[in-house]
Amino acid sequence: MLASTSDQGTTPTLWCYGVVCVLCFTLGVPANFFSLTYFIRKYRHRSSYVSLLYIFIFGVDLLICTLFLPPAVSNFSQGQPGFFSSSVFCSAWGFFFQVTHRLTVFCIGLMSVLRTLTMFRPFLRLNFKHAAWPFTTYLALVLIQNTIPWWYGVPYIFVPDFASCMWDYGQVFKPGSVGNKTVTLVFEVGQYLVPLFLIGISHFLSVILLKKKNTKLSCSSQQNGISQQNGSISQQNGIPQQNGISQQNGISQQNGISQQNGISQQ
């Protein structure tokens, strides 16, 4: 079950969390905003699945960084609810925060998979649907997932220790039950470990492929260097032979002229 008391949090800890939240808000909002506008302009000029993926990533990160402002106020207020004193705001904040931080992990995993796919199949044309369909499908699943507490009339509650609003699976399913374990495994473990696993596999395969390409390039460059050296050696060997031939021709010509001069003197 989630903790619901604020006496467990210490003042230094709350202030540290507050500073982190402020930095995420003050630095993350303008950085993600400018990045988002840049890739939107780039996508309008020349649409590609890469630009679309970056739009998804920076758009989600912009919303996440914006959501860090209410926890910052709560942390600096010694764990007081602040913005979260409104049940409507608490539920809306908890819903969007749960959705967005899962989406950003999924987007990074999707980009890793598509990048690895293009490396192994460079002639494969990826377009809008290869990025949009997985994103919209996962978004729909996450939206459905985070409305589960409302199905059972369970609200998002403010947790002072985390300075955020969330809901516990134990409020819907009995702790230790099959439903609780299944939901925890699918919604918590699966939604984080599966994208991380895909990212790790994609990076591993990308490193192997890049290493093979670099090996081929180094071998081809060495072969080109050897062929150039052989060409220069053959040119060098041909020059003295030509000089020798020309010298012999010159000597024979001189001998012929001297013989002709001797005949004329006679």
Buried (B, 14 or more C-beta within 10 A) or exposed (E): EBEEEBEEBEEEEBEEBBEBBBEBBBEBBEBBBEBBEBBBEBBEEEEBBBBBBBBBBBBBBBBBBBBBBBBBBBBBEBBBBBBBEEEEBBBEBBBBBBBBBBBBBBBBBBBBBBBBBBBEEEEEEBEEEBBBEBBEEBBEBBEEBBEBBEEEEBBBBBBBBBBBBBBBBBBBBEEEEEEBEEBBEEBEEEBBEBBEEBBEBBEEBBEEEEEEEEEEEEEEEEEEEEEEEEEEEEEEEEEEEEEEEEEEEEEEEEEEEEEEEEEEEE
